[in-house]
Amino acid sequence: MRFASDFHTGKDFGADLRRVQMIKAPTSSPLAAAAAVLVVVSAWGADATIETTCRDAGAGDRRVDVAFCVRQFLAYQGAAEADTWGLARTAVLIGINLADDAIFDLTHGKILPEPKDKKAEAAMDACVKAYDKVGLAFAEASDELRARRYAAAKEEMASVAPLLQRCDGGLVKVGLPSPLPRYSADCLQTTIIGIAITNLVK
């Protein structure tokens, strides 16, 4: 983590909401998988806080994908116990993880093959730098949220979209259609969600 801060329960927020493994339902039976999901939702009480907050965020900004919002928060330990402020900060943690994953996949050949020329190499390097700045923007947004400086937090999150466009556009210019549609879309949606939930904080 690039920062450490306090969760609304008084525990260390960074420790509570570090990346956790998704709870996977058994794949041998659709009924078993559905039952496992029901157990998770019931145990975490996500229908009360997470779903309501995501739905309210969607009401405030129609670009919010409510299903994506709920799904992402369910993947984080402690999110169901968070208040609106805590969920806004969880959103930026999700953004940090997405950026870190994109950088890892780019630098380990998971997304693109080895560049064939200097232009392609430069474009890929620019993407790595862009996603590093994306992660930093989300981290700065978390710090601003912790300090209750909501306008500054939203400004940091709003800076993510141009960085994503810089990466995707650079790849297209050198004849490499962006292989990062999922990361770009997920980071952008996380930004939208983070800003929309921040607008709900009283």
PAGU-785067 format. One line per field, with one value per atom (N, C-alpha, C): atom name; y, x, z. Coordinates in pm, whole numbers, plus 50000, padded with zeros to 5 digits. Atoms other than C-alpha are relative to their C-alpha. Layout:
% PAGU-785067
atom	[CA:...]
c2	[Y:...]
c1	[X:...]
c3	[Z:...]
//
This chain:
% PAGU-785067
atom	[N:CA:C:N:CA:C:N:CA:C:N:CA:C:N:CA:C:N:CA:C:N:CA:C:N:CA:C:N:CA:C:N:CA:C:N:CA:C:N:CA:C:N:CA:C:N:CA:C:N:CA:C:N:CA:C:N:CA:C:N:CA:C:N:CA:C:N:CA:C:N:CA:C:N:CA:C:N:CA:C:N:CA:C:N:CA:C:N:CA:C:N:CA:C:N:CA:C:N:CA:C:N:CA:C:N:CA:C:N:CA:C:N:CA:C:N:CA:C:N:CA:C:N:CA:C:N:CA:C:N:CA:C:N:CA:C:N:CA:C:N:CA:C:N:CA:C:N:CA:C:N:CA:C:N:CA:C:N:CA:C:N:CA:C:N:CA:C:N:CA:C:N:CA:C:N:CA:C:N:CA:C:N:CA:C:N:CA:C:N:CA:C:N:CA:C:N:CA:C:N:CA:C:N:CA:C:N:CA:C:N:CA:C:N:CA:C:N:CA:C:N:CA:C:N:CA:C:N:CA:C:N:CA:C:N:CA:C:N:CA:C:N:CA:C:N:CA:C:N:CA:C:N:CA:C:N:CA:C:N:CA:C:N:CA:C:N:CA:C:N:CA:C:N:CA:C:N:CA:C:N:CA:C:N:CA:C:N:CA:C:N:CA:C:N:CA:C:N:CA:C:N:CA:C:N:CA:C:N:CA:C:N:CA:C:N:CA:C:N:CA:C:N:CA:C:N:CA:C:N:CA:C:N:CA:C:N:CA:C:N:CA:C:N:CA:C:N:CA:C:N:CA:C:N:CA:C:N:CA:C:N:CA:C:N:CA:C:N:CA:C:N:CA:C:N:CA:C:N:CA:C:N:CA:C:N:CA:C:N:CA:C:N:CA:C:N:CA:C:N:CA:C:N:CA:C:N:CA:C:N:CA:C:N:CA:C:N:CA:C:N:CA:C:N:CA:C:N:CA:C:N:CA:C:N:CA:C:N:CA:C:N:CA:C:N:CA:C:N:CA:C:N:CA:C:N:CA:C:N:CA:C:N:CA:C:N:CA:C:N:CA:C:N:CA:C:N:CA:C:N:CA:C:N:CA:C:N:CA:C:N:CA:C:N:CA:C:N:CA:C:N:CA:C:N:CA:C:N:CA:C:N:CA:C:N:CA:C:N:CA:C:N:CA:C:N:CA:C:N:CA:C:N:CA:C:N:CA:C:N:CA:C:N:CA:C:N:CA:C:N:CA:C:N:CA:C:N:CA:C:N:CA:C:N:CA:C:N:CA:C:N:CA:C:N:CA:C:N:CA:C:N:CA:C:N:CA:C:N:CA:C:N:CA:C:N:CA:C:N:CA:C:N:CA:C:N:CA:C:N:CA:C:N:CA:C:N:CA:C:N:CA:C:N:CA:C:N:CA:C:N:CA:C:N:CA:C:N:CA:C:N:CA:C:N:CA:C:N:CA:C:N:CA:C:N:CA:C:N:CA:C:N:CA:C:N:CA:C:N:CA:C:N:CA:C:N:CA:C:N:CA:C:N:CA:C:N:CA:C:N:CA:C:N:CA:C:N:CA:C:N:CA:C:N:CA:C]
c2	[49880:50000:50125:49876:50352:50089:49914:50486:49914:50066:50394:50101:49906:50547:49926:50059:50489:49970:50041:50300:50060:49932:50436:49926:50076:50159:50024:49975:50280:49907:50090:49996:50063:49952:50049:49969:50017:50103:49920:50072:49983:49852:50141:49659:49932:50060:49601:49975:50005:49662:49973:50043:49523:49897:50096:49305:49864:50131:48983:49912:50094:48673:49996:50014:48646:49868:50125:48389:49928:50070:48133:49889:50104:47918:49874:50124:47550:50004:49995:47511:49870:50128:47155:50005:49993:47259:50145:49864:47579:50032:49977:47534:50024:49982:47502:50138:49867:47817:50108:49901:48009:50002:50007:47886:50068:49938:47997:50151:49856:48344:50054:49957:48368:50003:50004:48268:50121:49886:48537:50128:49878:48809:50009:50000:48705:50028:49984:48686:50142:49867:49024:50110:49899:49200:50104:49905:49356:50066:49943:49413:50128:49883:49675:50122:49886:49895:50012:49994:49809:50023:49987:49763:50134:49871:50070:50114:49894:50286:50001:50007:50163:50048:49956:50219:50152:49855:50571:50072:49942:50641:50000:50009:50525:50101:49900:50754:50139:49870:51046:50014:49999:50949:49875:50113:50729:49916:50077:50620:49889:50102:50411:49866:50138:50038:49940:50042:49930:49857:50139:49559:49989:49998:49623:50056:49938:49846:49900:50099:49578:49888:50112:49304:50035:49960:49498:50015:49984:49586:49867:50132:49228:49927:50066:49127:50052:49939:49339:49973:50027:49226:50132:49881:49486:50101:49902:49670:50004:50005:49554:50073:49929:49714:50149:49859:50047:50087:49902:50357:50058:49942:50576:50052:49948:50746:49885:50115:50407:49935:50059:50280:50088:49912:50586:49969:50032:50501:49859:50134:50135:50006:49986:50242:50040:49960:50415:49891:50115:50109:49900:50086:49905:50056:49936:50157:49978:50025:50118:49858:50139:49742:49975:50015:49765:50054:49941:49994:49912:50088:49765:49874:50119:49464:50029:49963:49646:50012:49985:49737:49864:50134:49379:49926:50072:49235:50058:49936:49489:49965:50020:49438:49853:50143:49058:49930:50059:49008:49929:50066:48906:50057:49934:49152:50017:49976:49245:49917:50069:49050:50100:49911:49191:50098:49902:49517:49973:50032:49480:50117:49885:49832:50101:49901:50138:50077:49928:50309:49920:50086:50013:49991:50006:49989:50128:49871:50359:50009:49995:50323:49913:50087:50031:50060:49936:50217:50116:49889:50515:49948:50059:50286:49963:50035:50157:50125:49875:50513:50060:49947:50613:49928:50076:50333:50020:49966:50416:50130:49873:50768:49980:50033:50620:49951:50050:50429:50111:49890:50739:50095:49913:50946:49942:50065:50692:50008:49993:50688:50140:49863:51066:50029:49983:51056:49940:50061:50821:50090:49909:51061:50121:49885:51349:49962:50047:51145:49984:50017:51057:50134:49866:51429:50074:49942:51492:50118:49897:51713:49940:50074:51583:50058:49940:51832:49960:50039:51755:49852:50143:51380:49975:50018:51406:50052:49948:51613:49897:50104:51340:49885:50110:51074:50040:49953:51286:50001:49997:51292:49863:50136:50916:49983:50023:50927:50046:49958:51135:49909:50091:50899:49871:50121:50598:50025:49965:50774:50016:49982:50859:49865:50134:50491:49938:50064:50361:50068:49926:50637:49979:50022:50587:49866:50133:50218:49997:49996:50285:50069:49924:50536:49916:50084:50269:49868:50118:50014:49886:50103:49827:50034:49974:49837:49965:50015:49872:49861:50130:49533:50015:49972:49698:50044:49949:49746:49971:50033:49568:50091:49914:49763:50144:49864:50091:50020:49990:50027:49989:50020:49902:50118:49882:50192:50120:49888:50442:49986:50023:50284:50018:49982:50277:50147:49855:50648:50060:49950:50718:49964:50045:50512:50077:49930:50675:50144:49862:51026:50004:50002:50936:49972:50031:50784:50115:49884:51077:50110:49901:51300:49968:50041:51101:50024:49985:51161:50129:49883:51396:50059]
c1	[50082:50000:50086:49925:50111:49968:50039:49944:49943:50066:49811:49908:50096:49500:49898:50090:49219:49864:50132:48900:49899:50098:48574:49971:50022:48561:50111:49886:48891:50115:49893:49094:50081:49919:49371:49932:50076:49194:50078:49919:49484:50006:49993:49505:49866:50133:49129:49962:50051:49084:50107:49903:49395:49932:50056:49335:49978:50031:49160:49957:50042:49083:49849:50143:48737:49956:50057:48518:49937:50044:48466:49900:50099:48158:50042:49968:48193:49943:50044:48168:49933:50054:48041:49850:50146:47679:49955:50054:47494:49924:50076:47270:50094:49903:47572:50063:49942:47722:49903:50101:47397:49985:50014:47370:50117:49882:47726:49991:50015:47654:49901:50101:47343:50057:49938:47547:50090:49910:47808:49921:50078:47548:49931:50068:47358:50097:49903:47670:50053:49941:47804:49895:50103:47468:50016:49968:47568:49876:50121:47207:49961:50038:47175:50086:49912:47480:50054:49935:47659:49899:50096:47356:49928:50068:47181:50089:49907:47490:50024:49979:47555:49877:50124:47191:49985:50008:47200:50102:49899:47522:49952:50055:47351:49890:50106:47060:50059:49934:47302:50078:49922:47503:49963:50050:47348:50111:49887:47693:50044:49962:47731:49938:50046:47707:49977:50032:47525:50045:49959:47592:50151:49855:47964:50040:49973:47965:49983:50026:47811:50102:49907:48033:50140:49866:48354:50009:49996:48266:49988:50013:48166:50134:49869:48523:50095:49911:48666:49955:50027:48682:49981:50026:48529:49911:50080:48338:49856:50140:48000:49980:50011:48077:50028:49962:48182:49877:50105:47966:50026:49985:47931:50141:49863:48264:50099:49912:48431:49990:50016:48285:50065:49930:48416:50149:49858:48762:50029:49983:48714:50007:49999:48643:50138:49867:48980:50103:49912:49151:49985:50024:48990:50074:49929:49131:50150:49857:49481:50034:49974:49461:49990:50015:49336:50123:49882:49625:50122:49887:49876:49994:50016:49733:50036:49969:49757:50151:49854:50121:50069:49940:50205:49983:50026:50040:50078:49924:50209:50148:49856:50556:50040:49969:50530:49948:50042:50405:49867:50130:50057:49899:50095:49886:50054:49937:50123:50126:49872:50407:50113:49886:50756:49988:50012:50755:50098:49917:50888:50088:49918:51024:49999:49987:51114:49871:50126:50781:49902:50088:50588:50050:49941:50828:49969:50028:50780:49854:50143:50401:49967:50024:50405:50055:49940:50637:49912:50090:50401:49877:50115:50115:50033:49958:50308:50005:49990:50379:49862:50135:50017:49925:50070:49883:50064:49937:50139:49941:50062:49995:49854:50138:49644:49996:49994:49737:50031:49965:49893:49882:50118:49581:49898:50093:49364:50053:49941:49607:49986:50015:49601:49853:50143:49221:49965:50025:49221:50046:49948:49437:49908:50090:49204:49868:50124:48900:50020:49972:49064:49999:49997:49113:49867:50133:48749:50006:49992:48861:49940:50072:48598:50019:49979:48641:50136:49866:49013:50004:50005:48941:49938:50068:48702:50087:49910:48955:50108:49899:49218:49940:50064:48974:49969:50032:48872:50123:49877:49238:50032:49971:49226:49964:50047:49028:50100:49902:49284:50123:49885:49560:49969:50042:49369:49997:50007:49306:50139:49863:49676:50062:49946:49769:49936:50070:49504:50030:49973:49561:50141:49861:49937:50021:49989:49901:49940:50066:49662:50089:49915:49905:50113:49890:50174:49947:50059:49932:49973:50032:49863:49866:50131:49489:50007:49984:49459:49959:50033:49476:49949:50037:49360:49855:50137:48985:49941:50058:48899:50057:49940:49147:49953:50045:49052:49857:50142:48680:49979:50018:48711:50054:49945:48934:49908:50089:48701:49872:50123:48394:50025:49966:48568:50010:49992:48640:49860:50139:48274:49932:50061:48163:50056:49937:48414:49949:50048:48304:49853:50144:47934:49974:50019:47966:50052:49950:48176:49895:50108:47887:49889:50103:47668:50043:49949:47892:49947:50056:47729:50102]
c3	[50000:50000:50000:50004:49927:50118:49890:50240:50111:49889:50582:50063:49946:50731:50084:49904:50978:49940:50042:50905:50096:49915:51043:50129:49877:51303:50100:49913:51446:49971:50038:51293:49888:50110:51043:49868:50123:50711:49897:50097:50500:50031:49961:50699:49978:50013:50693:49856:50135:50323:49896:50101:50157:49911:50093:49860:50068:49946:49964:49887:50103:49768:49993:50019:49619:50062:49949:49794:49883:50119:49522:50035:49979:49505:49926:50071:49410:49859:50140:49033:49956:50040:49038:49984:50008:49077:50000:50002:48977:50127:49877:49281:50117:49893:49508:49991:50018:49359:50045:49960:49406:50151:49855:49764:50069:49940:49838:49993:50014:49703:50102:49902:49922:50140:49868:50225:50021:49990:50152:50020:49990:50101:50134:49871:50411:50113:49892:50625:50007:50002:50517:50010:49995:50511:49891:50106:50181:49944:50056:50078:50072:49922:50351:49967:50017:50303:49858:50131:49980:49889:50109:49754:50005:49987:49892:49954:50038:49850:49850:50145:49497:49924:50064:49406:50010:49983:49550:49913:50087:49362:49855:50134:49043:49975:50013:49109:49979:50014:49134:49871:50124:48825:49921:50078:48559:49938:50055:48443:50094:49902:48759:49962:50022:48688:50138:49863:49004:50026:49982:48951:50018:49988:48901:50137:49872:49208:50115:49895:49430:49995:50016:49289:50050:49958:49349:50152:49855:49707:50074:49938:49787:50006:50006:49697:50106:49902:49978:50143:49859:50338:50074:49921:50566:49931:50072:50294:50049:49956:50423:50131:49872:50760:49985:50022:50603:49986:50026:50605:49861:50134:50295:49978:50009:50363:49981:50013:50406:49864:50133:50078:49893:50095:49895:50001:49988:50027:49950:50055:49939:49847:50146:49581:49950:50047:49554:50024:49980:49700:49885:50116:49424:49880:50110:49179:50006:49982:49322:49958:50035:49287:49850:50144:48929:49927:50063:48836:50021:49972:49005:49914:50083:48820:49854:50138:48486:49980:50010:48550:50002:49993:48649:49869:50124:48339:49882:50107:48113:50008:49984:48255:50000:50000:48265:49875:50127:47909:50004:49989:48019:49901:50088:47786:49859:50130:47505:49985:50023:47345:50007:50001:47341:49883:50108:47140:49887:50116:46786:49957:50036:46751:50113:49893:46953:50025:49983:46889:50086:49921:47026:50144:49866:47319:50079:49935:47395:50040:49970:47379:50120:49886:47621:50128:49883:47856:50046:49965:47842:50073:49933:47943:50144:49864:48243:50086:49925:48350:50025:49984:48291:50112:49895:48510:50137:49874:48775:50054:49959:48780:50038:49963:48790:50145:49863:49105:50099:49912:49254:50019:49990:49176:50096:49907:49356:50143:49866:49651:50058:49954:49671:50034:49971:49655:50135:49870:49953:50113:49897:50151:50017:49993:50063:50067:49936:50164:50151:49859:50493:50073:49942:50555:49982:50023:50454:49903:50103:50165:49872:50103:49927:49860:50132:49642:49944:50044:49627:49964:50029:49637:49864:50128:49345:49885:50102:49152:49967:50022:49199:49918:50073:49079:49857:50135:48779:49910:50080:48668:49940:50047:48599:49852:50137:48271:49894:50101:48074:49996:49997:48186:49925:50072:48057:49850:50141:47727:49939:50047:47699:49965:50025:47725:49876:50111:47487:49867:50122:47234:49949:50040:47235:49933:50060:47156:49861:50131:46870:49897:50092:46716:49942:50051:46681:49945:50061:46539:50094:49901:46862:50065:49937:46932:50147:49856:47305:50048:49942:47477:50143:49862:47797:50018:49986:47748:50137:49869:48073:50108:49898:48283:49983:50025:48118:50046:49965:48158:50150:49856:48515:50081:49930:48624:49984:50024:48463:50081:49924:48621:50149:49858:48959:50035:49980:48921:50011:49999:48841:50131:49875:49140:50119:49889:49373:50013:49997:49278:50041:49971:49292:50148:49857:49641:50086:49924:49761:50005:50002:49657:50100:49903:49899:50145:49863:50200:50061:49929:50450:50096]
//
